[in-house]
Amino acid sequence: MIYSDTREPALPEADQFDVYTGNANPELAANICRYLGTNLGRAEVFEFSNENIFVRIVDNAREKDVFLIQPTSRPVNTSIMELLIMIDAFKRASAGRITAVVPYYGYGRSDKKDQPRVPITARLIADMLTVAGANRLLTVDLHQGQIQGFFNIPVDELTAVHLLSGHFRQKNIENLVVVTDLGFAKRARTFAEQLDAPLAIVEKRRIGNKDRAEVLNVIGDVRGKRAIIVDDEIDTAGTLIQIVEALEREGVTEMYACATHAVLSGQAVERIAQSSLREVVVTDSIPIPPEKRGGKIIIRTLAPLIAEAIVRIHRGKSVGALFTSEVQFTQEMLLWDVDGGPGRSTNGGNGRPPSYRPVAAAEAEATDADQSEGLEP
């Protein structure tokens, strides 16, 4: 396979940035750094017995371009506080620029006042990140695009739509229809266009403040077709199963599902396993514990997408170019192997693309020296 030549070239010695992570999703952060061929920055982030969070940046961050990877996933409030405290630590360490890389933006559903006397928590989180000292935000598939407007700093919102649609495009499924709800309709339309399939809409309403919704109608021709249900996140999977049941009543013959964020709380995994869904494709924006992996759940990594966006932000290049028709990047993301096997890499199967060089030997030696003195990586 011939790879696209639009990938950013190797970083020259003076063109460097640092990548750090909290405890929310260190596996994703490690994969991003492995894709980039660099080391994860060293920081101590832990909780005292009194539940106070302590942060110490081990490396020198003065005037550095820092990317801090921390989805605000379970435990949500702890992840948020870790992110805020780490941003403050970098600010006080005189970092040149701090980019909060938040693949999953918690409290995203609280983006409007839909009842009397309720908060807009998504805006509150945006204010907190800004006040803490973040200079920009990099995120993936916000619950609603309007959340970007809650920030007074630049926001780059990536989407996993191309990655997820690429997975199904490889399967060559015929007689497809893409199914989504009104809230995700715009991005689902792009998904449907990628697969050259029609789009059907599910009308649903949320019942009070409970984690469930009621499916009312399926709008569109789905009878006799194979359906792919698309959404931004799967939480308890209650709504997903209701959609599956509604499509079964409408005569759909085969069903798949995909979502960017796999919250998978409560009985979600059991519900998926007992459903007629053939497979559910999600990303690693949220860490998925071993007991929830396997079976019908397939995980695609966001590491190449986020890594390429980090390089483009650092160099002042267009992030939107990752999703233009001229950049054939989706296929390469699907081929990249998080286990380090063959795939996108052509430099000996180490899992890195050939366009990124490893960190300099001197940097590696410095890391080893610090670790020998008892500093945690």
The 8 nearest C-alpha neighbors of each residue, nearest first, counted from 0:
[[1, 2, 343, 331, 3, 330, 342, 334],
 [2, 0, 3, 4, 331, 343, 327, 330],
 [3, 1, 0, 4, 331, 327, 328, 343],
 [2, 4, 5, 327, 6, 1, 326, 328],
 [3, 5, 6, 2, 7, 326, 8, 1],
 [6, 4, 3, 7, 326, 8, 327, 325],
 [7, 5, 4, 8, 3, 354, 307, 328],
 [6, 8, 5, 9, 354, 310, 307, 311],
 [9, 7, 354, 6, 10, 355, 5, 4],
 [10, 8, 355, 354, 356, 11, 7, 353],
 [9, 11, 14, 12, 8, 15, 355, 356],
 [12, 10, 14, 13, 9, 15, 8, 356],
 [11, 13, 14, 10, 15, 359, 358, 9],
 [14, 12, 11, 15, 10, 16, 63, 9],
 [15, 13, 11, 12, 10, 16, 314, 313],
 [14, 16, 13, 12, 10, 17, 11, 64],
 [15, 17, 64, 65, 63, 18, 14, 313],
 [16, 18, 65, 40, 66, 64, 19, 63],
 [19, 17, 66, 40, 39, 67, 65, 16],
 [20, 18, 40, 67, 39, 68, 66, 17],
 [21, 19, 68, 67, 69, 25, 28, 22],
 [20, 22, 23, 69, 44, 81, 25, 82],
 [21, 23, 24, 25, 20, 44, 78, 69],
 [22, 24, 21, 69, 78, 70, 25, 72],
 [25, 23, 26, 286, 27, 22, 69, 28],
 [24, 26, 28, 27, 22, 29, 20, 23],
 [27, 25, 29, 28, 24, 30, 286, 31],
 [26, 28, 30, 29, 25, 24, 31, 302],
 [29, 27, 25, 31, 26, 30, 68, 32],
 [28, 30, 26, 32, 27, 31, 25, 33],
 [31, 29, 33, 27, 32, 28, 302, 34],
 [32, 30, 302, 28, 34, 29, 33, 306],
 [33, 31, 35, 29, 37, 34, 30, 36],
 [32, 34, 36, 30, 35, 31, 29, 37],
 [33, 35, 351, 31, 32, 36, 30, 303],
 [36, 34, 32, 33, 37, 355, 31, 306],
 [37, 35, 357, 33, 34, 356, 355, 32],
 [36, 38, 358, 32, 357, 35, 33, 39],
 [39, 37, 32, 40, 358, 36, 33, 18],
 [38, 40, 18, 19, 32, 41, 29, 37],
 [41, 39, 19, 18, 17, 38, 42, 58],
 [42, 40, 376, 57, 58, 39, 56, 19],
 [41, 43, 56, 57, 55, 44, 40, 376],
 [42, 44, 55, 54, 56, 45, 375, 41],
 [45, 43, 54, 53, 42, 21, 55, 52],
 [44, 46, 53, 52, 43, 47, 54, 22],
 [45, 47, 52, 50, 51, 53, 48, 44],
 [48, 46, 50, 49, 51, 52, 45, 53],
 [47, 49, 50, 46, 51, 52, 45, 53],
 [48, 50, 47, 51, 46, 52, 53, 45],
 [51, 49, 47, 48, 46, 52, 45, 77],
 [50, 52, 47, 46, 49, 53, 48, 45],
 [53, 51, 46, 45, 47, 50, 54, 81],
 [52, 54, 45, 44, 46, 51, 55, 47],
 [53, 55, 44, 43, 85, 56, 52, 45],
 [56, 54, 43, 42, 57, 44, 53, 88],
 [55, 57, 42, 58, 43, 41, 54, 88],
 [56, 58, 42, 41, 55, 59, 43, 374],
 [59, 57, 56, 41, 60, 40, 42, 55],
 [58, 60, 61, 57, 56, 92, 63, 94],
 [61, 59, 94, 63, 92, 58, 62, 93],
 [60, 62, 94, 93, 63, 59, 92, 95],
 [95, 63, 61, 94, 93, 60, 64, 96],
 [62, 64, 95, 94, 60, 61, 65, 16],
 [65, 63, 96, 16, 95, 17, 97, 94],
 [64, 66, 97, 17, 63, 96, 18, 16],
 [67, 65, 18, 98, 97, 99, 17, 19],
 [66, 68, 19, 99, 20, 100, 18, 98],
 [69, 67, 100, 20, 19, 101, 28, 66],
 [68, 70, 101, 23, 21, 20, 100, 71],
 [71, 69, 101, 103, 102, 72, 23, 104],
 [70, 72, 78, 105, 75, 79, 104, 103],
 [73, 71, 75, 70, 74, 285, 105, 78],
 [74, 72, 75, 71, 78, 23, 76, 77],
 [73, 75, 77, 72, 76, 78, 71, 23],
 [76, 74, 73, 72, 78, 71, 77, 79],
 [75, 77, 79, 78, 74, 80, 71, 73],
 [76, 78, 80, 79, 74, 75, 81, 73],
 [79, 77, 71, 81, 75, 76, 80, 23],
 [78, 80, 76, 82, 77, 71, 81, 83],
 [79, 81, 83, 77, 82, 78, 84, 76],
 [82, 80, 78, 84, 79, 83, 85, 77],
 [83, 81, 79, 85, 80, 84, 86, 78],
 [82, 84, 80, 86, 85, 81, 131, 79],
 [83, 85, 87, 81, 86, 82, 80, 88],
 [86, 84, 88, 82, 87, 83, 81, 89],
 [85, 87, 83, 89, 88, 84, 132, 131],
 [88, 86, 90, 84, 85, 131, 89, 132],
 [89, 87, 85, 91, 86, 90, 92, 84],
 [90, 88, 92, 86, 91, 87, 94, 85],
 [89, 91, 87, 93, 92, 88, 94, 86],
 [90, 92, 88, 93, 89, 87, 94, 86],
 [91, 93, 89, 90, 94, 61, 88, 60],
 [94, 92, 61, 90, 91, 62, 95, 89],
 [95, 93, 62, 61, 63, 60, 89, 96],
 [62, 94, 96, 63, 64, 93, 61, 97],
 [97, 95, 64, 94, 65, 134, 98, 63],
 [98, 96, 65, 133, 134, 66, 64, 99],
 [99, 97, 66, 135, 136, 134, 133, 100],
 [98, 100, 136, 67, 101, 66, 137, 133],
 [101, 99, 68, 137, 67, 138, 136, 98],
 [100, 102, 70, 138, 69, 103, 99, 104],
 [103, 101, 138, 139, 70, 284, 100, 104],
 [104, 102, 70, 101, 284, 71, 105, 139],
 [103, 105, 71, 107, 101, 70, 102, 141],
 [104, 106, 71, 107, 103, 72, 75, 121],
 [107, 105, 121, 108, 109, 120, 104, 110],
 [106, 108, 105, 121, 109, 142, 104, 110],
 [107, 109, 106, 110, 142, 121, 143, 105],
 [110, 108, 120, 119, 107, 121, 106, 111],
 [109, 111, 121, 119, 108, 107, 120, 146],
 [112, 110, 119, 113, 109, 118, 108, 121],
 [113, 111, 114, 117, 119, 118, 115, 110],
 [112, 114, 111, 115, 117, 110, 109, 116],
 [115, 113, 112, 117, 116, 111, 118, 207],
 [116, 114, 117, 113, 112, 118, 111, 119],
 [115, 117, 114, 118, 112, 113, 119, 111],
 [116, 118, 115, 112, 114, 119, 113, 111],
 [119, 117, 120, 112, 116, 109, 111, 123],
 [120, 118, 110, 109, 111, 121, 122, 112],
 [119, 121, 123, 122, 109, 118, 106, 124],
 [120, 122, 110, 124, 107, 106, 123, 109],
 [123, 121, 125, 120, 149, 124, 119, 126],
 [122, 124, 120, 126, 125, 121, 127, 119],
 [123, 125, 127, 121, 126, 122, 120, 128],
 [124, 126, 122, 128, 123, 127, 150, 149],
 [127, 125, 123, 129, 124, 128, 130, 122],
 [126, 128, 124, 130, 129, 125, 131, 123],
 [129, 127, 131, 125, 126, 130, 133, 124],
 [128, 130, 126, 133, 132, 131, 127, 125],
 [129, 131, 127, 132, 128, 126, 133, 125],
 [132, 130, 128, 87, 129, 83, 127, 86],
 [131, 133, 130, 129, 86, 87, 90, 134],
 [134, 132, 129, 97, 135, 128, 98, 99],
 [135, 133, 97, 98, 96, 152, 132, 129],
 [134, 136, 98, 153, 152, 133, 154, 99],
 [137, 135, 154, 99, 98, 100, 155, 138],
 [136, 138, 100, 155, 154, 156, 101, 99],
 [139, 137, 102, 101, 156, 100, 157, 155],
 [138, 140, 157, 102, 156, 158, 141, 103],
 [141, 139, 158, 157, 142, 156, 231, 138],
 [140, 142, 143, 139, 144, 104, 107, 146],
 [141, 143, 107, 108, 140, 231, 144, 146],
 [144, 142, 141, 145, 146, 182, 107, 110],
 [143, 145, 146, 147, 141, 142, 148, 140],
 [144, 146, 147, 143, 148, 149, 110, 141],
 [147, 145, 149, 148, 144, 143, 110, 121],
 [148, 146, 145, 149, 150, 144, 154, 156],
 [147, 149, 146, 150, 145, 151, 144, 154],
 [148, 150, 146, 122, 147, 125, 151, 145],
 [151, 149, 148, 152, 125, 147, 126, 153],
 [152, 150, 149, 153, 148, 129, 126, 125],
 [151, 153, 135, 150, 134, 154, 129, 136],
 [154, 152, 135, 136, 155, 151, 150, 134],
 [155, 153, 136, 135, 137, 147, 156, 152],
 [156, 154, 137, 136, 138, 157, 153, 318],
 [157, 155, 138, 139, 137, 154, 140, 158],
 [156, 158, 139, 138, 140, 155, 159, 137],
 [159, 157, 140, 139, 160, 156, 161, 259],
 [158, 160, 162, 161, 259, 163, 157, 140],
 [159, 161, 163, 158, 162, 190, 164, 186],
 [162, 160, 164, 163, 159, 165, 329, 190],
 [161, 163, 165, 159, 160, 329, 164, 166],
 [164, 162, 166, 160, 165, 161, 159, 167],
 [163, 165, 161, 167, 166, 162, 190, 160],
 [164, 166, 168, 162, 163, 167, 161, 169],
 [167, 165, 163, 164, 169, 168, 162, 170],
 [168, 166, 170, 169, 164, 165, 163, 171],
 [167, 169, 165, 170, 171, 166, 164, 194],
 [168, 170, 167, 166, 171, 165, 172, 164],
 [169, 171, 167, 168, 172, 166, 165, 173],
 [172, 170, 168, 169, 173, 167, 194, 166],
 [171, 173, 170, 175, 174, 167, 168, 225],
 [172, 174, 175, 171, 225, 224, 170, 196],
 [175, 173, 224, 225, 172, 176, 196, 223],
 [176, 174, 225, 173, 196, 226, 224, 172],
 [175, 177, 226, 197, 196, 198, 225, 178],
 [176, 178, 198, 227, 226, 191, 199, 228],
 [179, 177, 228, 199, 200, 198, 227, 229],
 [180, 178, 229, 200, 228, 201, 184, 230],
 [181, 179, 201, 200, 182, 183, 184, 202],
 [180, 182, 184, 183, 200, 179, 202, 201],
 [181, 183, 180, 184, 143, 185, 142, 179],
 [184, 182, 181, 185, 180, 186, 187, 230],
 [183, 185, 187, 181, 186, 182, 188, 180],
 [186, 184, 188, 187, 183, 189, 182, 181],
 [185, 187, 189, 188, 184, 183, 190, 160],
 [188, 186, 190, 184, 189, 185, 183, 191],
 [189, 187, 191, 185, 190, 186, 184, 192],
 [188, 190, 192, 186, 187, 191, 193, 185],
 [189, 191, 187, 193, 188, 192, 160, 164],
 [192, 190, 188, 196, 194, 193, 189, 177],
 [193, 191, 195, 189, 194, 190, 188, 196],
 [192, 194, 190, 191, 195, 189, 164, 161],
 [193, 195, 191, 192, 196, 168, 190, 164],
 [194, 196, 192, 193, 191, 197, 175, 190],
 [195, 197, 191, 194, 176, 175, 192, 177],
 [198, 196, 176, 177, 191, 199, 195, 175],
 [197, 199, 177, 176, 178, 191, 188, 196],
 [200, 198, 219, 178, 218, 177, 179, 197],
 [201, 199, 218, 179, 180, 178, 217, 202],
 [200, 202, 217, 180, 216, 179, 218, 203],
 [203, 201, 216, 215, 214, 180, 217, 200],
 [204, 202, 214, 215, 213, 201, 212, 205],
 [203, 205, 213, 212, 206, 214, 202, 215],
 [204, 206, 212, 213, 207, 211, 203, 208],
 [205, 207, 212, 209, 208, 204, 211, 213],
 [208, 206, 209, 205, 210, 211, 212, 204],
 [207, 209, 206, 210, 205, 211, 212, 114],
 [210, 208, 211, 207, 206, 205, 212, 235],
 [211, 209, 208, 212, 235, 237, 205, 206],
 [212, 210, 209, 238, 237, 205, 206, 213],
 [211, 213, 205, 204, 206, 238, 203, 214],
 [212, 214, 204, 203, 205, 215, 206, 211],
 [213, 215, 203, 202, 216, 241, 212, 242],
 [214, 216, 203, 202, 213, 217, 204, 201],
 [217, 215, 202, 201, 214, 218, 203, 245],
 [216, 218, 201, 200, 202, 219, 199, 215],
 [219, 217, 200, 199, 201, 216, 220, 202],
 [220, 218, 199, 221, 217, 200, 198, 197],
 [219, 221, 222, 199, 218, 176, 224, 217],
 [220, 222, 224, 251, 219, 223, 176, 249],
 [223, 221, 250, 251, 224, 249, 220, 252],
 [222, 224, 251, 250, 252, 221, 225, 174],
 [225, 223, 251, 174, 222, 221, 175, 252],
 [224, 226, 253, 175, 252, 254, 174, 251],
 [227, 225, 254, 176, 177, 175, 255, 224],
 [226, 228, 255, 177, 256, 254, 178, 229],
 [227, 229, 256, 178, 179, 177, 255, 257],
 [230, 228, 257, 179, 258, 256, 178, 227],
 [231, 229, 258, 232, 183, 179, 257, 228],
 [230, 232, 258, 259, 260, 140, 142, 183],
 [233, 231, 260, 258, 230, 259, 261, 234],
 [234, 232, 261, 236, 262, 263, 260, 235],
 [233, 235, 262, 263, 236, 264, 232, 261],
 [234, 236, 267, 264, 237, 263, 265, 266],
 [237, 235, 267, 239, 234, 238, 233, 240],
 [238, 236, 240, 235, 239, 211, 241, 267],
 [237, 239, 241, 240, 236, 212, 211, 242],
 [240, 238, 236, 242, 241, 237, 243, 233],
 [239, 241, 243, 237, 242, 238, 236, 244],
 [242, 240, 238, 244, 243, 239, 245, 237],
 [241, 243, 245, 239, 240, 244, 246, 238],
 [244, 242, 240, 246, 241, 245, 247, 239],
 [243, 245, 247, 241, 242, 246, 240, 248],
 [244, 246, 242, 248, 247, 243, 241, 249],
 [247, 245, 249, 243, 248, 244, 251, 242],
 [248, 246, 244, 250, 249, 251, 245, 243],
 [247, 249, 245, 246, 250, 244, 251, 243],
 [250, 248, 246, 247, 222, 251, 245, 221],
 [249, 251, 222, 247, 248, 223, 252, 246],
 [252, 250, 223, 222, 224, 247, 246, 253],
 [251, 253, 225, 223, 224, 250, 254, 247],
 [254, 252, 225, 251, 226, 255, 224, 277],
 [255, 253, 226, 276, 225, 227, 277, 256],
 [254, 256, 227, 278, 276, 277, 279, 228],
 [257, 255, 228, 279, 227, 229, 280, 278],
 [256, 258, 280, 229, 279, 281, 228, 230],
 [257, 259, 230, 231, 281, 232, 260, 229],
 [258, 260, 231, 282, 281, 232, 159, 261],
 [259, 261, 232, 258, 284, 262, 231, 282],
 [262, 260, 233, 263, 232, 281, 285, 259],
 [261, 263, 234, 264, 233, 260, 285, 232],
 [264, 262, 234, 267, 261, 235, 233, 268],
 [265, 263, 235, 234, 262, 267, 266, 268],
 [264, 266, 267, 235, 263, 268, 234, 236],
 [265, 267, 269, 268, 270, 235, 264, 263],
 [266, 268, 235, 236, 263, 270, 269, 265],
 [269, 267, 271, 270, 266, 272, 291, 263],
 [270, 268, 272, 266, 271, 267, 273, 274],
 [271, 269, 267, 273, 268, 272, 266, 274],
 [270, 272, 274, 268, 269, 273, 267, 276],
 [271, 273, 269, 270, 274, 268, 295, 294],
 [274, 272, 270, 271, 269, 275, 276, 268],
 [275, 273, 271, 276, 272, 270, 240, 243],
 [274, 276, 277, 273, 254, 243, 253, 271],
 [277, 275, 254, 255, 274, 278, 271, 256],
 [276, 278, 255, 254, 275, 295, 279, 253],
 [279, 277, 295, 255, 276, 296, 280, 256],
 [278, 280, 256, 296, 257, 295, 255, 297],
 [281, 279, 257, 297, 298, 296, 256, 278],
 [282, 280, 298, 258, 259, 257, 261, 299],
 [283, 281, 299, 298, 259, 300, 284, 260],
 [282, 284, 285, 300, 286, 301, 298, 299],
 [285, 283, 102, 282, 103, 260, 286, 301],
 [284, 286, 283, 287, 72, 260, 261, 103],
 [287, 285, 24, 283, 288, 284, 23, 26],
 [286, 288, 285, 291, 289, 292, 283, 261],
 [287, 289, 290, 291, 286, 292, 285, 263],
 [290, 288, 292, 291, 287, 293, 286, 294],
 [289, 291, 288, 292, 293, 287, 268, 294],
 [292, 290, 289, 288, 287, 268, 293, 263],
 [293, 291, 289, 290, 296, 288, 287, 294],
 [294, 292, 296, 295, 297, 291, 289, 290],
 [293, 295, 296, 292, 272, 297, 278, 291],
 [294, 296, 278, 279, 293, 297, 272, 277],
 [295, 297, 279, 293, 294, 280, 278, 292],
 [298, 296, 280, 279, 281, 295, 299, 293],
 [299, 297, 281, 282, 280, 283, 300, 296],
 [300, 298, 282, 281, 283, 301, 297, 280],
 [299, 301, 283, 282, 302, 298, 337, 303],
 [300, 302, 304, 303, 305, 283, 282, 299],
 [301, 303, 31, 305, 300, 304, 30, 306],
 [304, 302, 306, 305, 301, 332, 307, 34],
 [305, 303, 307, 301, 306, 302, 308, 332],
 [304, 306, 308, 302, 307, 303, 301, 309],
 [307, 305, 303, 309, 308, 304, 31, 302],
 [306, 308, 310, 304, 309, 305, 303, 311],
 [309, 307, 305, 311, 306, 310, 318, 312],
 [308, 310, 306, 312, 307, 311, 313, 305],
 [311, 309, 313, 307, 308, 312, 314, 306],
 [310, 312, 316, 308, 314, 313, 309, 315],
 [313, 311, 315, 309, 314, 310, 316, 308],
 [312, 314, 310, 311, 315, 309, 64, 16],
 [315, 313, 311, 312, 316, 310, 14, 309],
 [314, 316, 312, 313, 311, 317, 310, 318],
 [317, 315, 311, 314, 312, 318, 313, 310],
 [316, 318, 319, 320, 311, 315, 312, 321],
 [319, 317, 320, 308, 321, 311, 316, 312],
 [318, 320, 321, 317, 322, 323, 157, 155],
 [319, 321, 323, 322, 318, 317, 326, 325],
 [322, 320, 319, 318, 323, 326, 328, 317],
 [323, 321, 320, 319, 324, 326, 161, 328],
 [324, 322, 320, 325, 326, 321, 319, 327],
 [323, 325, 326, 322, 327, 320, 321, 328],
 [324, 326, 323, 327, 320, 322, 5, 321],
 [325, 327, 324, 328, 323, 321, 5, 322],
 [328, 326, 329, 3, 325, 330, 324, 331],
 [327, 329, 331, 326, 330, 332, 321, 3],
 [330, 328, 332, 331, 162, 327, 161, 165],
 [331, 329, 333, 332, 328, 334, 327, 165],
 [330, 332, 334, 328, 333, 329, 343, 335],
 [333, 331, 329, 335, 334, 330, 303, 328],
 [334, 332, 330, 331, 335, 329, 162, 166],
 [333, 335, 342, 331, 343, 332, 336, 330],
 [334, 336, 343, 342, 332, 333, 331, 337],
 [335, 337, 338, 339, 340, 342, 350, 334],
 [338, 336, 339, 335, 30, 350, 300, 340],
 [339, 337, 336, 340, 350, 349, 335, 341],
 [338, 340, 350, 349, 337, 336, 348, 341],
 [339, 341, 348, 338, 336, 350, 349, 342],
 [342, 340, 348, 344, 336, 350, 343, 339],
 [343, 341, 334, 335, 344, 336, 340, 350],
 [342, 344, 335, 334, 331, 352, 345, 341],
 [345, 343, 352, 351, 350, 342, 346, 348],
 [344, 346, 347, 353, 348, 343, 352, 342],
 [347, 345, 344, 348, 353, 349, 352, 351],
 [346, 348, 349, 345, 344, 341, 350, 351],
 [347, 349, 341, 340, 350, 344, 346, 345],
 [350, 348, 339, 351, 347, 340, 344, 346],
 [349, 351, 339, 344, 348, 340, 336, 352],
 [352, 350, 34, 344, 349, 353, 36, 33],
 [351, 353, 344, 354, 343, 355, 34, 345],
 [352, 354, 355, 346, 345, 344, 351, 356],
 [353, 355, 9, 8, 352, 356, 7, 6],
 [356, 354, 9, 353, 35, 36, 352, 357],
 [355, 357, 36, 9, 358, 354, 10, 353],
 [358, 356, 36, 37, 359, 355, 35, 38],
 [359, 357, 37, 360, 362, 356, 36, 38],
 [360, 358, 362, 361, 357, 363, 12, 356],
 [359, 361, 363, 362, 364, 358, 357, 365],
 [360, 362, 364, 359, 363, 365, 358, 366],
 [363, 361, 365, 359, 360, 364, 366, 358],
 [362, 364, 360, 366, 365, 361, 367, 359],
 [363, 365, 361, 367, 366, 362, 360, 368],
 [366, 364, 368, 362, 363, 367, 361, 369],
 [365, 367, 363, 369, 364, 368, 370, 362],
 [368, 366, 364, 370, 365, 369, 371, 363],
 [369, 367, 365, 371, 366, 370, 364, 372],
 [368, 370, 372, 366, 371, 367, 374, 365],
 [369, 371, 374, 367, 372, 373, 368, 375],
 [370, 372, 368, 373, 369, 367, 374, 366],
 [373, 371, 369, 370, 374, 368, 367, 375],
 [372, 374, 370, 371, 375, 369, 368, 376],
 [375, 373, 370, 372, 369, 376, 371, 57],
 [374, 376, 370, 373, 43, 41, 42, 57],
 [375, 41, 374, 370, 42, 40, 43, 366]]
